[in-house]
């Protein structure tokens, strides 16, 4: 039998978001399985976020593997469930993974150093869609594709490719006017996903950004909302 879990990590800067996520995941209508929420990088042995941005995702997922989980769904602490998320795990079981189209391209959000690491020109990267949607990624570690993806993703993190500025306003990291900044784990993961031929769910299929002016699900498959919340 598959051991499944959901994992997230949010520091004390995101106390309200953590609470919102935890309350939604502990509602048995939404999810009756295991849910793990870490509050410090040290709990999973990760470098600090400011030293290696979003490396904690790798370490948190790996911690779940060490605890014997076959299927792991990572969600950022800005996410919360609005109804049963079992269908997401159905996709993970079927395909070995789940990720969702973010609606933009690697070339716009990846610095020169990372493109060089992967042997990509910016023109090539402009053709590669990014996954993302607030850190929504599921992996089934009983499958070869999930392990291959994760191992390559982890190696890119260890090699420093998650590091880079969110914004590129001063062009200090890239002189290319088409680059608006770096998206760290998403930049690396999106390149690896593309090279492995991993498909993505369409934008807002399972996770949708929440706005006060439009608080309703985009379609009936949406089971997760995401919205920023600090404090």
C-alpha positions in Angstrom: 0.0 0.0 0.0 1.2 3.5 -0.8 2.1 5.7 2.1 1.1 9.2 1.1 1.7 12.6 2.7 1.5 16.3 2.2 4.4 18.5 3.4 5.1 22.2 3.7 7.5 24.5 5.5 6.8 28.1 6.5 8.9 30.2 8.9 7.6 32.5 11.6 7.2 35.2 8.9 4.2 33.2 7.7 2.4 32.3 10.9 -1.1 33.2 9.6 -0.5 31.3 6.3 0.7 28.2 8.1 -2.4 28.3 10.3 -4.7 28.6 7.4 -3.0 25.7 5.6 -2.9 23.5 8.7 -6.6 24.0 9.4 -7.6 23.2 5.9 -5.4 20.0 5.8 -6.7 18.8 9.1 -10.3 19.0 7.9 -11.1 15.3 7.1 -13.3 16.4 4.2 -10.3 17.8 2.5 -7.6 15.4 3.6 -7.6 12.5 6.1 -4.0 11.4 5.5 -0.7 12.5 6.9 0.3 16.1 6.9 3.6 17.5 8.0 4.3 21.2 8.5 7.8 22.4 9.4 8.5 25.9 10.8 12.3 26.0 10.5 14.9 25.0 7.9 16.9 23.2 10.7 14.0 20.7 11.2 14.8 19.2 7.8 18.5 19.9 7.8 18.3 22.5 5.1 20.4 25.6 4.5 18.7 28.9 5.4 16.4 30.3 2.8 18.6 33.4 2.4 21.6 31.3 1.7 20.1 28.8 -0.7 16.6 29.9 -1.7 13.9 27.2 -1.5 16.4 24.5 -0.8 14.2 23.6 2.1 11.7 22.1 -0.4 14.3 19.5 -1.4 15.2 18.7 2.2 11.6 18.5 3.3 10.6 16.1 0.5 13.7 14.0 1.2 12.8 13.9 4.9 9.4 12.4 3.9 11.2 9.8 1.8 13.4 8.9 4.8 10.2 8.5 6.9 9.0 5.9 4.4 6.5 7.8 2.3 6.1 6.7 -1.3 4.0 9.6 -2.5 4.8 13.2 -1.4 2.9 16.3 -2.3 4.7 19.5 -1.6 2.6 22.7 -1.2 3.8 26.1 -0.2 2.4 27.5 3.0 0.5 30.1 0.9 -1.8 27.2 -0.2 -4.9 25.8 1.4 -7.4 23.1 0.6 -11.0 24.0 -0.2 -12.2 20.4 -0.8 -10.9 16.9 -1.1 -7.5 16.7 -2.7 -7.6 12.9 -3.2 -7.9 13.5 -7.0 -4.4 15.1 -6.9 -3.1 11.8 -5.5 -5.0 9.9 -8.2 -2.9 11.8 -10.8 0.3 11.1 -8.9 -0.5 7.4 -8.9 -1.4 7.4 -12.5 1.6 9.4 -13.9 4.2 9.2 -11.1 4.0 12.9 -10.5 1.8 16.0 -10.7 2.7 19.6 -11.6 0.7 22.5 -13.1 1.5 25.0 -15.8 2.5 28.4 -14.3 1.6 30.3 -17.5 5.0 31.8 -18.2 8.4 30.6 -19.6 11.8 29.6 -18.3 13.6 32.3 -20.4 11.8 35.1 -18.6 12.6 33.9 -15.1 16.0 32.2 -15.2 19.4 33.9 -14.7 22.3 33.5 -17.1 24.3 31.3 -14.7 21.6 28.7 -14.5 21.0 28.7 -18.3 24.7 28.1 -18.8 24.6 25.3 -16.2 21.9 23.5 -18.2 23.5 24.4 -21.6 20.6 26.5 -22.7 20.4 29.7 -24.7 17.8 32.3 -23.6 16.1 31.8 -26.9 15.8 28.1 -26.2 14.6 28.8 -22.7 11.9 31.1 -24.0 10.2 28.0 -25.5 10.1 26.0 -22.2 7.0 26.5 -20.1 7.4 26.8 -16.3 5.5 24.8 -13.8 4.8 26.4 -10.5 1.5 27.8 -9.2 2.6 28.5 -5.6 4.8 25.5 -5.1 2.5 22.6 -6.1 4.4 19.4 -6.9 3.7 15.8 -6.2 6.1 12.8 -6.7 5.6 9.0 -6.5 9.0 7.6 -5.5 8.0 4.1 -6.6 8.4 5.4 -10.2 11.6 5.9 -12.1 10.5 9.3 -13.5 9.9 10.8 -10.1 13.3 9.6 -8.8 15.1 10.8 -11.9 13.5 14.2 -11.7 14.1 14.6 -7.9 17.7 13.5 -8.1 18.5 16.0 -10.9 16.6 18.7 -9.2 18.4 18.1 -5.9 21.8 18.2 -7.7 21.0 21.5 -9.3 20.3 22.9 -5.8 23.5 21.4 -4.4 25.4 23.0 -7.3 24.0 26.4 -6.4 21.5 26.9 -9.2 18.6 27.9 -6.9 20.6 31.0 -5.9 19.7 34.2 -7.7 17.8 37.5 -7.3 14.0 37.6 -7.6 14.3 40.7 -9.7 16.7 41.7 -12.4 16.0 45.4 -12.5 19.7 46.4 -12.4 20.7 43.6 -14.8 23.4 42.5 -12.4 22.7 38.9 -13.1 21.8 39.1 -16.8 22.3 41.8 -19.4 19.4 40.3 -21.4 16.4 42.6 -21.3 14.1 39.6 -21.6 15.1 38.3 -18.1 13.0 39.7 -15.3 14.7 37.7 -12.5 15.2 34.2 -11.2 12.7 31.6 -9.8 15.2 29.4 -8.1 13.7 25.9 -7.6 11.0 26.5 -10.3 13.6 27.6 -12.9 15.7 24.4 -12.4 12.7 22.1 -12.0 11.0 23.4 -15.1 14.0 22.8 -17.3 14.4 19.2 -15.9 10.7 18.5 -16.3 10.9 19.6 -19.9 13.9 17.5 -20.7 12.4 14.4 -19.1 9.2 14.9 -21.1 7.0 15.2 -18.0 3.6 16.7 -18.8 1.9 19.4 -16.8 -1.7 19.9 -15.8 -3.2 23.0 -17.3 -3.2 26.2 -15.3 -5.8 26.4 -12.5 -6.8 22.7 -13.0 -6.2 21.8 -9.4 -4.7 24.9 -7.8 -6.0 28.4 -8.4 -4.8 31.8 -7.1 -7.4 33.4 -4.9 -8.6 36.9 -5.3 -11.2 38.7 -3.2 -13.0 39.9 -6.3 -13.3 36.4 -7.6 -13.4 33.9 -4.7 -14.9 31.1 -6.6 -13.1 28.1 -8.1 -12.3 28.4 -11.8 -13.6 24.9 -12.5 -14.9 21.9 -10.6 -11.5 20.2 -10.4 -9.9 23.1 -8.3 -9.3 21.8 -4.8 -6.5 24.2 -3.7 -6.3 28.0 -3.4 -3.2 30.1 -3.0 -2.7 33.6 -1.8 0.2 35.4 -0.1 0.0 36.0 3.6 2.7 37.2 5.9 2.6 37.7 9.6 
